[in-house]
Structure formats: structure tokens, C-alpha cells
Amino acid sequence: MRMTATPDFPFMRAMPVLDCSDMAATIAFWRDKLGFDGATWGEPPTFAIMQRGTASIAFALMPKNKVAVSRNWAAYLYVKDVDVLYAEYEALGVELPHPPETRVYNCREFVVDDPDGHIIAFGQVLNPDPLGPGLGNRVGRDRKTAPP
């Protein structure tokens, strides 16, 4: 059964919510190293939303042995100029596993690990497509490259 979206009910944006084991360390990393501002809830804080520009990531405090960490990207944040951001983070002493790389899906990107080991990717779309970042090569009805 094929389902379709309701065209008159657009989504506005998405915000990942990641577990963290040390809220103070998480906030300090995102604020002092990555340049995000934020707000917290609870005393001591048990929930935070960190924001830079229009990108937001939320964090929920969990016991260390309960923090779920994927070795895939936990979030992918699109930026205007990934090389400028990389240089900013390098100057701030952020641990950067590798410099920005251009990928086959039309993005240039690099990653950082946050204090709990979440992999956060920062990417720049090189050739924007009306379908959205990285979607110009997808197979589907809208591109008439696959049967309905």
C-alpha cells in the first residue's frame, strides 16, 4: 500500500533528541567548542536544546549505562560553507577526525564526536537540487526512473 503526504500540511523543521550522560559537559561542548547557544529545563538540568542559526539539537539526560549511541550519524547539520566552519572548529581545538571531504551525493562534509560519542556531521550542499540536499540522484516516481 502506497501512502502519500498531505500537501497542505508541510513540516517546518526537524530536531534530533540525543541522550547524554553528563548535561554540563554536553552543554559546554556544544556552547564552547561548536558555538551553539541553548536553553535548559530542570534543576539541575535534565533537558537542553542547543541552537546555532536554524539548526537545533536537543539532549535528554540519561544514566551513562543507558545512553544509546549509534556509530552512524546522529545528526547531519547543513551549513553554508563547511570549510569555514571546519577552520573555526580547528582553531577552537575541536577534535576533528578528518578534513572536509566531497562525497558522491553532492555534499562536502566533516564529522565530530560529542562527549557521549554521537557522530555529528556538518555538510555543505555543492549543487542544490529542488528535491533537497543529496536527493537529485534518487530513484522514484518523481524522477520517472522507476516504475510506479
Contacts in CASP RR format, 6 or more apart in sequence:
PFRMAT RR
TARGET T0000
AUTHOR 0000-0000-0000
METHOD contacts of the structure
MODEL  1
MRMTATPDFPFMRAMPVLDCSDMAATIAFWRDKLGFDGATWGEPPTFAIM
QRGTASIAFALMPKNKVAVSRNWAAYLYVKDVDVLYAEYEALGVELPHPP
ETRVYNCREFVVDDPDGHIIAFGQVLNPDPLGPGLGNRVGRDRKTAPP
13 54 0 8 1.000
13 56 0 8 1.000
15 49 0 8 1.000
15 56 0 8 1.000
15 57 0 8 1.000
15 58 0 8 1.000
16 57 0 8 1.000
16 58 0 8 1.000
16 74 0 8 1.000
16 75 0 8 1.000
17 57 0 8 1.000
17 58 0 8 1.000
17 59 0 8 1.000
17 60 0 8 1.000
18 57 0 8 1.000
18 58 0 8 1.000
18 59 0 8 1.000
18 60 0 8 1.000
18 74 0 8 1.000
18 75 0 8 1.000
18 114 0 8 1.000
18 116 0 8 1.000
18 118 0 8 1.000
19 59 0 8 1.000
19 60 0 8 1.000
19 61 0 8 1.000
19 62 0 8 1.000
19 66 0 8 1.000
19 67 0 8 1.000
19 68 0 8 1.000
19 69 0 8 1.000
19 116 0 8 1.000
20 26 0 8 1.000
20 59 0 8 1.000
20 60 0 8 1.000
20 61 0 8 1.000
20 62 0 8 1.000
20 67 0 8 1.000
20 114 0 8 1.000
20 115 0 8 1.000
20 116 0 8 1.000
21 61 0 8 1.000
21 62 0 8 1.000
21 63 0 8 1.000
21 64 0 8 1.000
21 67 0 8 1.000
21 115 0 8 1.000
21 116 0 8 1.000
22 64 0 8 1.000
22 115 0 8 1.000
22 116 0 8 1.000
23 40 0 8 1.000
23 44 0 8 1.000
23 45 0 8 1.000
23 46 0 8 1.000
23 48 0 8 1.000
23 59 0 8 1.000
23 61 0 8 1.000
24 45 0 8 1.000
25 115 0 8 1.000
26 48 0 8 1.000
26 59 0 8 1.000
26 114 0 8 1.000
26 115 0 8 1.000
26 116 0 8 1.000
27 38 0 8 1.000
27 40 0 8 1.000
27 45 0 8 1.000
27 48 0 8 1.000
27 50 0 8 1.000
27 59 0 8 1.000
29 114 0 8 1.000
29 115 0 8 1.000
30 36 0 8 1.000
30 38 0 8 1.000
30 50 0 8 1.000
30 57 0 8 1.000
30 114 0 8 1.000
31 37 0 8 1.000
31 38 0 8 1.000
31 50 0 8 1.000
32 92 0 8 1.000
33 89 0 8 1.000
33 92 0 8 1.000
33 93 0 8 1.000
33 94 0 8 1.000
34 50 0 8 1.000
34 52 0 8 1.000
34 89 0 8 1.000
34 94 0 8 1.000
34 112 0 8 1.000
35 52 0 8 1.000
36 50 0 8 1.000
36 51 0 8 1.000
36 52 0 8 1.000
36 57 0 8 1.000
37 50 0 8 1.000
37 51 0 8 1.000
37 52 0 8 1.000
38 48 0 8 1.000
38 49 0 8 1.000
38 50 0 8 1.000
38 51 0 8 1.000
39 48 0 8 1.000
39 49 0 8 1.000
40 47 0 8 1.000
40 48 0 8 1.000
41 47 0 8 1.000
41 48 0 8 1.000
45 61 0 8 1.000
46 60 0 8 1.000
46 61 0 8 1.000
47 58 0 8 1.000
47 59 0 8 1.000
47 60 0 8 1.000
47 61 0 8 1.000
48 58 0 8 1.000
48 59 0 8 1.000
49 56 0 8 1.000
49 57 0 8 1.000
49 58 0 8 1.000
49 59 0 8 1.000
50 56 0 8 1.000
50 57 0 8 1.000
50 58 0 8 1.000
50 59 0 8 1.000
51 57 0 8 1.000
55 77 0 8 1.000
55 78 0 8 1.000
57 75 0 8 1.000
57 77 0 8 1.000
57 120 0 8 1.000
62 68 0 8 1.000
67 116 0 8 1.000
69 116 0 8 1.000
69 117 0 8 1.000
69 118 0 8 1.000
70 118 0 8 1.000
70 119 0 8 1.000
71 119 0 8 1.000
72 119 0 8 1.000
73 111 0 8 1.000
73 119 0 8 1.000
73 120 0 8 1.000
73 121 0 8 1.000
74 114 0 8 1.000
74 118 0 8 1.000
74 119 0 8 1.000
74 120 0 8 1.000
75 118 0 8 1.000
75 120 0 8 1.000
75 121 0 8 1.000
76 109 0 8 1.000
76 120 0 8 1.000
76 121 0 8 1.000
76 122 0 8 1.000
76 123 0 8 1.000
77 120 0 8 1.000
77 121 0 8 1.000
77 122 0 8 1.000
77 123 0 8 1.000
78 123 0 8 1.000
78 124 0 8 1.000
78 125 0 8 1.000
78 133 0 8 1.000
79 85 0 8 1.000
79 122 0 8 1.000
79 123 0 8 1.000
79 124 0 8 1.000
80 124 0 8 1.000
81 124 0 8 1.000
82 100 0 8 1.000
82 108 0 8 1.000
82 109 0 8 1.000
82 110 0 8 1.000
82 122 0 8 1.000
82 123 0 8 1.000
82 124 0 8 1.000
83 100 0 8 1.000
83 108 0 8 1.000
83 124 0 8 1.000
85 122 0 8 1.000
86 96 0 8 1.000
86 99 0 8 1.000
86 100 0 8 1.000
86 110 0 8 1.000
86 122 0 8 1.000
89 96 0 8 1.000
89 112 0 8 1.000
90 96 0 8 1.000
94 112 0 8 1.000
95 112 0 8 1.000
95 113 0 8 1.000
96 110 0 8 1.000
96 112 0 8 1.000
97 110 0 8 1.000
97 111 0 8 1.000
97 112 0 8 1.000
97 113 0 8 1.000
98 110 0 8 1.000
98 111 0 8 1.000
99 110 0 8 1.000
100 108 0 8 1.000
100 109 0 8 1.000
100 110 0 8 1.000
100 123 0 8 1.000
100 124 0 8 1.000
101 108 0 8 1.000
101 109 0 8 1.000
101 110 0 8 1.000
102 108 0 8 1.000
102 126 0 8 1.000
103 109 0 8 1.000
105 134 0 8 1.000
105 137 0 8 1.000
106 125 0 8 1.000
106 126 0 8 1.000
106 127 0 8 1.000
106 129 0 8 1.000
106 133 0 8 1.000
106 134 0 8 1.000
106 136 0 8 1.000
106 137 0 8 1.000
107 123 0 8 1.000
107 124 0 8 1.000
107 125 0 8 1.000
107 126 0 8 1.000
107 133 0 8 1.000
107 134 0 8 1.000
108 123 0 8 1.000
108 124 0 8 1.000
108 126 0 8 1.000
109 121 0 8 1.000
109 122 0 8 1.000
109 123 0 8 1.000
109 124 0 8 1.000
110 121 0 8 1.000
110 122 0 8 1.000
110 123 0 8 1.000
111 119 0 8 1.000
111 120 0 8 1.000
111 121 0 8 1.000
111 122 0 8 1.000
112 119 0 8 1.000
112 120 0 8 1.000
112 122 0 8 1.000
113 119 0 8 1.000
113 120 0 8 1.000
114 120 0 8 1.000
125 132 0 8 1.000
125 133 0 8 1.000
125 134 0 8 1.000
129 135 0 8 1.000
129 136 0 8 1.000
131 138 0 8 1.000
131 142 0 8 1.000
136 143 0 8 1.000
139 145 0 8 1.000
139 146 0 8 1.000
140 146 0 8 1.000
141 148 0 8 1.000
END
